[in-house]
Amino acid sequence: MDIKNLISKYATSGPRYTSYPTALHFSADIDKERLVQLAMGDLPVSLYIHVPFCKSLCWFCGCSSSVCSDLKKIDAYLTLIEKELEIWRNLGMGKRKLRQIHFGGGTPNLMTPEQILRVGEIINKYFTVCPNAEISCEFDPRTLTEQKADAFLKIGLNRVSMGIQDTNPDVQNAVNRIQPQQLNKLFIDYFRSKGIESINTDIIYGLPLQTPETFTKTLEDLMQLNPDRIALFGYAHVPWVKPSQKILEQNTLPSSDDKVELFTIAKTFFENAGYEYIGLDHFAKPQDSLIQARKNGALHRNFQGYSTLAGLDTFAIGLTSISDTKTSYRQNVKDMQAYENHINNETLPIERGIILSADDIVRRGIIMDIMCSLKVVYKNYGVDFKTVFADAIKRLEEFQQDNLVQLFDDYFIVTDTGRIFLRNIAMLFDNRLSSSQQYSKTV
């Protein structure tokens, strides 16, 4: 069966598995004191800082952000972030080491150079940054300047992720994101001139007015930028969650079949250009650290996507941010006023979370191995695998017939074709799926 027919066969809705259990299972009715206890420790962590502001709204966006034209609001927000860390310190959190720092949003480079340097000071006040720490940021070149780039470099930036999305002017106009290709090239060249050796670019398929011809041109434009990694995201149209997406319906949105064609065009294009398909929506050059992490078992998946440092807890601060430990997840409040009230009352702004059961921990391990290692070894999970997961193994037999997996006596592996269907394979081990929950399409 060819790829298009396989995608048609397995097309369904399902989680992206940036966590297990997924965020839909987080609850406000949770022992928040216990969540705090589980976050304590002295092991190195990955720090995530959420900057929830953008200069304008991209109509396709599903992120937690708001339009901000007053930079004083960012000053006030940075004060709240510092106070949030102060609360953690007062509760007993020591000055932990950071192996990884990621700035997400929103648009982190909406901050001024002075604000960026201030964030660096805050980080060093409450954490010890390891000399080999990976420090990355999501950039929007439309609000970037060399001065801002230099400020990020000064606080240790060594990995760049840049949102490209699409280079066609008509598509850009339809999604309210006008971003000339020369601007993309200007800043990628600038970062390379400053010694940045790891650059990721994001593009989206399934946007209004995209056609195979226009999207192929976007792919060709992307190759001019020579990124080390590429994230190829399928646009998820969920206007009941993000009302601004309703505006996109003014123009023609690609059908499900159209999206399949766009995905297969991109996958073939990238592989012919020498990129390796990691799976799901990520590609990387063979020498990239993501590929090396997969080979040595260090690849990990969290709310920022794929990471090269498996085993690190995520300590996330700021509005809506999600943290994880070996046995829990916690999420901060999503409303700015609520966030401010918590901080001013010297209480942590945790809104909801989940403490994992023993069954959750086993299933999370299996799902993460599917997503990251492409191999599940039955003896690794401390249970009688063939008995506990007999139904899943039985269903995997059909996947094997379609060459998505290969089953062996004591393990199974995901095939090259199966990398497209990682979410489908992982769903077989998800004990919390519900037909009442709304997810994006798996492919």
C-alpha positions as CSV (number, residue, x, y, z in Angstrom):
1,M,0.0,0.0,0.0
2,D,1.5,3.4,-0.9
3,I,1.9,6.2,1.6
4,K,-1.2,8.2,0.5
5,N,-3.4,5.2,1.0
6,L,-1.8,4.3,4.3
7,I,-2.4,7.9,5.5
8,S,-6.0,7.7,4.4
9,K,-6.4,4.4,6.2
10,Y,-4.9,5.5,9.5
11,A,-6.1,9.1,9.5
12,T,-7.8,9.8,12.8
13,S,-7.5,12.3,15.6
14,G,-5.1,11.8,18.5
15,P,-2.6,13.3,20.9
16,R,0.8,14.6,19.9
17,Y,2.3,13.0,23.1
18,T,4.3,15.9,24.3
19,S,3.3,14.3,27.6
20,Y,1.6,11.3,28.9
21,P,-1.0,11.6,30.3
22,T,-1.8,14.5,28.0
23,A,-2.7,18.0,29.2
24,L,-6.4,17.2,28.7
25,H,-6.1,15.0,31.8
26,F,-4.6,17.7,34.1
27,S,-7.0,18.6,36.9
28,A,-7.5,21.7,39.1
29,D,-8.6,19.2,41.8
30,I,-5.0,18.1,42.6
31,D,-2.8,18.2,45.7
32,K,-0.7,21.2,44.7
33,E,1.5,20.9,47.8
34,R,2.4,17.4,46.6
35,L,3.2,18.8,43.2
36,V,5.6,21.3,44.8
37,Q,7.2,18.5,46.8
38,L,7.7,16.4,43.7
39,A,9.4,19.4,42.0
40,M,12.0,19.8,44.7
41,G,15.5,18.2,44.4
42,D,19.0,19.0,43.4
43,L,19.4,17.3,40.0
44,P,20.0,19.5,36.9
45,V,16.9,20.6,35.1
46,S,15.7,22.1,31.8
47,L,14.3,25.7,32.3
48,Y,11.5,26.9,30.1
49,I,10.5,30.6,30.1
50,H,7.2,31.5,28.5
51,V,7.0,35.0,27.0
52,P,3.3,35.4,26.1
53,F,3.4,38.5,23.9
54,C,3.4,39.2,20.2
55,K,3.3,42.4,18.2
56,S,0.4,41.1,16.1
57,L,-1.7,37.9,15.9
58,C,-1.0,35.3,13.3
59,W,-4.5,33.9,12.5
60,F,-3.3,30.3,12.4
61,C,-1.7,30.4,15.8
62,G,-2.6,28.0,18.6
63,C,-0.1,29.2,21.1
64,S,-0.8,31.0,24.4
65,S,-0.1,34.6,23.6
66,S,-1.6,38.0,23.4
67,V,-0.9,41.2,21.3
68,C,1.3,43.6,23.2
69,S,2.2,47.2,22.0
70,D,3.3,48.5,25.4
71,L,6.8,47.2,26.3
72,K,6.2,48.3,29.9
73,K,3.9,45.3,30.2
74,I,6.9,43.1,29.5
75,D,8.9,44.8,32.3
76,A,6.0,44.1,34.7
77,Y,5.8,40.5,33.5
78,L,9.6,40.0,34.1
79,T,9.1,41.3,37.6
80,L,6.4,38.7,38.1
81,I,8.6,35.9,36.8
82,E,11.4,36.9,39.2
83,K,8.9,36.9,42.1
84,E,7.7,33.5,41.0
85,L,11.2,32.2,41.3
86,E,11.6,34.0,44.7
87,I,8.5,32.0,46.0
88,W,10.1,28.8,44.9
89,R,13.3,29.7,46.7
90,N,11.4,30.6,49.8
91,L,9.7,27.1,49.7
92,G,13.1,25.5,49.7
93,M,14.2,25.1,46.1
94,G,18.0,25.4,46.0
95,K,20.0,27.0,43.2
96,R,19.8,24.1,40.7
97,K,22.0,23.6,37.7
98,L,20.6,24.2,34.2
99,R,21.6,21.8,31.4
100,Q,19.0,23.4,29.1
101,I,17.2,26.8,28.7
102,H,14.4,27.5,26.2
103,F,12.6,30.7,25.6
104,G,9.2,30.2,24.0
105,G,6.0,32.2,23.4
106,G,4.6,34.2,22.0
107,T,7.5,36.1,20.7
108,P,10.5,36.2,23.1
109,N,12.4,38.6,20.8
110,L,9.6,41.2,21.3
111,M,11.7,42.0,24.4
112,T,14.1,44.9,24.2
113,P,17.9,44.2,24.5
114,E,17.7,45.5,28.0
115,Q,14.9,43.2,28.9
116,I,16.7,40.2,27.4
117,L,19.8,41.0,29.5
118,R,17.5,41.3,32.6
119,V,16.2,37.8,32.0
120,G,19.8,36.6,31.9
121,E,20.4,38.2,35.3
122,I,17.2,36.6,36.7
123,I,18.3,33.2,35.5
124,N,21.8,33.5,37.0
125,K,20.3,34.8,40.3
126,Y,18.2,31.6,40.9
127,F,20.1,28.9,38.9
128,T,23.6,27.9,38.0
129,V,24.0,27.6,34.3
130,C,26.2,24.6,33.3
131,P,29.1,25.5,30.9
132,N,27.7,23.1,28.3
133,A,24.1,24.1,28.7
134,E,21.9,24.2,25.5
135,I,20.3,27.7,25.3
136,S,17.7,28.1,22.6
137,C,15.0,30.6,21.6
138,E,12.1,30.8,19.2
139,F,12.6,33.8,17.0
140,D,10.2,35.8,14.8
141,P,12.4,37.8,12.4
142,R,9.7,40.5,11.9
143,T,10.5,41.9,15.3
144,L,14.1,40.9,15.6
145,T,17.1,43.3,15.4
146,E,20.8,42.7,15.5
147,Q,20.8,44.4,19.0
148,K,18.3,41.9,20.3
149,A,20.1,39.0,18.7
150,D,23.4,40.2,20.3
151,A,21.6,40.4,23.7
152,F,20.5,36.8,23.4
153,L,24.0,35.8,22.4
154,K,25.4,37.6,25.4
155,I,23.3,35.6,27.8
156,G,24.5,32.4,26.2
157,L,22.3,31.6,23.2
158,N,23.7,28.7,21.2
159,R,20.7,27.3,19.3
160,V,18.1,29.2,17.2
161,S,14.6,28.2,16.1
162,M,13.0,30.5,13.5
163,G,9.4,30.5,12.4
164,I,9.1,30.6,8.6
165,Q,5.7,29.0,8.1
166,D,5.4,29.8,4.4
167,T,7.2,32.2,2.0
168,N,4.3,32.7,-0.5
169,P,3.0,36.4,-0.3
170,D,-0.6,35.3,-0.8
171,V,-0.5,32.7,1.9
172,Q,1.2,35.1,4.2
173,N,-1.4,37.7,3.6
174,A,-4.2,35.1,4.2
175,V,-2.7,34.2,7.7
176,N,-1.7,37.8,8.7
177,R,2.0,37.1,8.7
178,I,3.9,39.1,6.1
179,Q,7.5,37.9,6.3
180,P,9.8,38.5,3.3
181,Q,12.3,35.7,2.6
182,Q,15.2,38.2,2.6
183,L,14.4,38.9,6.3
184,N,14.6,35.2,7.1
185,K,18.0,34.9,5.4
186,L,19.3,38.2,6.9
187,F,19.0,36.9,10.5
188,I,19.9,33.3,9.9
189,D,23.1,34.5,8.2
190,Y,23.7,36.9,11.1
191,F,23.4,34.1,13.7
192,R,25.7,31.9,11.7
193,S,28.2,34.7,11.5
194,K,28.2,34.8,15.3
195,G,29.0,31.2,15.6
196,I,25.5,29.6,16.0
197,E,25.8,26.1,14.5
198,S,22.3,24.7,15.3
199,I,19.4,26.4,13.5
200,N,15.9,25.0,13.3
201,T,13.2,26.4,11.0
202,D,9.4,25.8,11.4
203,I,7.1,25.6,8.4
204,I,3.4,24.7,8.3
205,Y,1.4,22.8,5.7
206,G,-2.4,23.0,5.4
207,L,-2.6,26.8,5.4
208,P,-5.1,28.6,3.2
209,L,-4.2,29.1,-0.4
210,Q,-1.3,26.6,-0.2
211,T,-1.0,24.4,-3.3
212,P,1.6,21.8,-4.3
213,E,3.3,24.4,-6.5
214,T,3.4,27.2,-4.0
215,F,4.5,24.9,-1.2
216,T,7.3,23.4,-3.3
217,K,8.5,27.0,-3.8
218,T,8.5,27.5,0.0
219,L,10.5,24.3,0.4
220,E,13.0,25.6,-2.2
221,D,13.2,28.9,-0.3
222,L,13.8,27.0,2.9
223,M,16.8,25.2,1.4
224,Q,18.4,28.6,0.7
225,L,18.5,29.0,4.5
226,N,20.3,25.6,5.0
227,P,18.7,24.8,8.4
228,D,20.2,22.0,10.5
229,R,16.7,20.9,11.6
230,I,13.2,21.4,10.2
231,A,9.9,21.2,12.0
232,L,7.1,20.5,9.5
233,F,3.8,21.1,11.3
234,G,0.4,20.3,10.0
235,Y,-2.0,23.2,10.6
236,A,-4.7,22.2,13.1
237,H,-7.9,24.1,12.4
238,V,-9.6,24.4,15.8
239,P,-11.6,27.6,15.8
240,W,-13.7,26.4,18.8
241,V,-10.4,26.7,20.7
242,K,-8.8,29.6,18.9
243,P,-11.6,31.8,17.5
244,S,-9.1,33.9,15.4
245,Q,-8.7,30.8,13.2
246,K,-12.3,31.4,11.9
247,I,-10.9,34.2,9.8
248,L,-8.9,31.7,7.7
249,E,-12.1,30.4,6.4
250,Q,-12.4,33.5,4.2
251,N,-10.0,31.7,1.9
252,T,-9.8,28.1,0.7
253,L,-8.2,25.7,3.2
254,P,-6.6,22.6,1.8
255,S,-8.7,19.5,2.2
256,S,-7.5,16.4,4.1
257,D,-6.3,14.9,0.8
258,D,-4.6,18.1,-0.1
259,K,-2.7,18.1,3.3
260,V,-1.6,14.5,2.7
261,E,-0.2,15.6,-0.7
262,L,1.6,18.6,0.8
263,F,3.1,16.4,3.6
264,T,4.4,13.8,1.2
265,I,5.8,16.4,-1.1
266,A,7.7,17.9,1.8
267,K,8.9,14.6,3.2
268,T,10.3,13.5,-0.2
269,F,11.8,16.9,-0.8
270,F,13.7,16.9,2.6
271,E,14.9,13.4,2.3
272,N,16.2,14.0,-1.2
273,A,18.0,17.0,0.2
274,G,19.8,14.8,2.7
275,Y,17.7,15.3,5.8
276,E,16.7,12.3,8.0
277,Y,13.1,11.9,9.1
278,I,13.1,11.6,12.8
279,G,9.4,11.0,12.9
280,L,6.1,12.9,13.5
281,D,7.1,16.3,12.2
282,H,10.9,16.6,12.6
283,F,13.8,16.3,10.1
284,A,17.4,16.9,10.7
285,K,20.8,16.6,9.0
286,P,22.6,13.3,9.8
287,Q,25.2,15.0,11.8
288,D,22.7,17.0,14.0
289,S,22.6,16.3,17.7
290,L,18.9,15.2,17.4
291,I,20.0,12.3,15.2
292,Q,22.9,11.5,17.5
293,A,20.6,11.6,20.5
294,R,18.3,9.1,18.9
295,K,21.3,6.8,18.3
296,N,22.6,7.0,21.9
297,G,19.2,6.8,23.6
298,A,19.1,10.4,24.8
299,L,16.3,11.7,22.6
300,H,13.3,13.0,24.6
301,R,10.0,14.5,24.0
302,N,8.3,17.3,26.0
303,F,6.1,20.3,25.5
304,Q,8.8,22.1,23.4
305,G,9.0,19.1,21.0
306,Y,12.0,16.8,20.6
307,S,14.9,17.4,23.0
308,T,18.4,15.9,23.1
309,L,18.6,15.5,26.9
310,A,16.4,12.6,28.1
311,G,15.9,12.3,31.8
312,L,15.8,16.0,32.6
313,D,12.8,17.4,34.5
314,T,11.4,20.6,33.0
315,F,11.1,23.6,35.3
316,A,8.8,26.0,33.6
317,I,7.9,29.5,34.7
318,G,5.5,32.2,33.5
319,L,2.0,32.3,32.3
320,T,0.5,28.9,31.1
321,S,3.9,27.1,31.3
322,I,4.0,23.4,31.9
323,S,6.6,21.6,34.1
324,D,7.3,17.9,34.4
325,T,9.0,15.6,36.8
326,K,9.4,11.8,36.7
327,T,6.0,11.4,38.4
328,S,4.0,14.6,37.8
329,Y,3.0,17.5,35.5
330,R,1.9,20.9,36.6
331,Q,0.7,23.9,34.7
332,N,0.5,27.6,35.7
333,V,-2.6,29.7,35.3
334,K,-3.5,31.0,31.9
335,D,-5.0,34.4,32.9
336,M,-2.6,37.2,33.4
337,Q,-4.6,38.8,36.2
338,A,-4.8,35.5,38.0
339,Y,-1.1,35.0,37.6
340,E,-0.4,38.5,39.0
341,N,-2.7,37.9,42.0
342,H,-1.0,34.6,42.9
343,I,2.4,36.2,42.7
344,N,1.4,39.3,44.7
345,N,-0.1,37.0,47.4
346,E,3.2,35.1,47.4
347,T,1.5,31.8,46.3
348,L,2.7,29.7,43.4
349,P,0.5,30.2,40.3
350,I,-0.2,26.5,39.7
351,E,-3.6,26.0,38.2
352,R,-3.8,22.3,37.5
353,G,-1.7,19.2,37.2
354,I,-1.5,15.4,37.6
355,I,0.4,12.9,39.7
356,L,1.1,9.8,37.7
357,S,-0.1,6.4,38.8
358,A,2.2,3.3,38.4
359,D,0.3,2.4,35.2
360,D,0.7,5.9,33.9
361,I,4.5,5.7,34.4
362,V,4.8,2.4,32.5
363,R,2.6,3.7,29.6
364,R,4.6,7.0,29.5
365,G,7.8,5.0,29.2
366,I,6.4,2.9,26.3
367,I,4.9,5.9,24.5
368,M,8.1,8.0,24.8
369,D,10.2,5.0,23.5
370,I,7.9,4.8,20.5
371,M,8.2,8.5,19.8
372,C,11.9,8.8,20.4
373,S,13.7,5.4,20.2
374,L,11.4,3.7,17.6
375,K,11.9,0.6,19.7
376,V,10.0,-1.0,22.6
377,V,11.8,-3.7,24.5
378,Y,9.3,-5.6,26.7
379,K,11.5,-6.3,29.7
380,N,12.3,-2.6,30.2
381,Y,9.0,-1.7,31.9
382,G,8.8,-4.0,35.0
383,V,5.5,-5.7,34.0
384,D,4.5,-8.8,32.2
385,F,4.3,-6.9,28.9
386,K,2.6,-9.6,26.8
387,T,-0.1,-10.1,29.3
388,V,-0.8,-6.4,30.3
389,F,-0.6,-5.2,26.7
390,A,-2.0,-8.3,24.9
391,D,-4.7,-6.2,23.1
392,A,-2.1,-3.6,21.9
393,I,0.2,-6.4,20.6
394,K,-2.8,-7.9,18.8
395,R,-3.6,-4.6,17.1
396,L,0.1,-4.1,16.2
397,E,-0.2,-7.2,14.0
398,E,-2.3,-5.2,11.5
399,F,0.3,-2.4,11.7
400,Q,2.9,-5.0,10.9
401,Q,1.0,-6.2,7.8
402,D,1.1,-2.6,6.6
403,N,4.9,-2.4,7.3
404,L,4.6,0.2,10.1
405,V,6.2,-2.0,12.8
406,Q,8.1,-5.2,13.0
407,L,7.2,-7.5,15.8
408,F,9.7,-9.9,17.5
409,D,9.4,-12.2,20.4
410,D,10.5,-9.7,23.1
411,Y,10.4,-6.3,21.4
412,F,9.0,-4.4,18.4
413,I,10.5,-1.6,16.3
414,V,9.0,1.1,14.2
415,T,9.8,0.9,10.5
416,D,10.8,3.9,8.3
417,T,7.3,4.0,7.0
418,G,5.9,3.8,10.5
419,R,7.7,7.0,11.5
420,I,4.8,8.8,9.8
421,F,2.3,7.1,12.1
422,L,4.1,7.4,15.5
423,R,1.0,8.9,17.1
424,N,-1.2,6.0,15.8
425,I,1.2,3.5,17.2
426,A,1.5,5.3,20.6
427,M,-2.3,5.5,20.9
428,L,-2.5,1.7,21.2
429,F,-0.8,2.1,24.6
430,D,-2.9,5.1,25.8
431,N,-5.3,4.0,28.5
432,R,-6.9,7.5,28.8
433,L,-8.2,8.1,25.3
434,S,-11.8,9.2,25.1
435,S,-14.0,9.8,22.1
436,S,-15.3,13.0,23.7
437,Q,-11.9,14.6,23.6
438,Q,-10.9,16.7,20.5
439,Y,-7.4,16.3,19.1
440,S,-5.7,17.2,15.9
441,K,-5.3,14.8,13.0
442,T,-2.5,12.2,13.6
443,V,-1.1,12.8,10.1
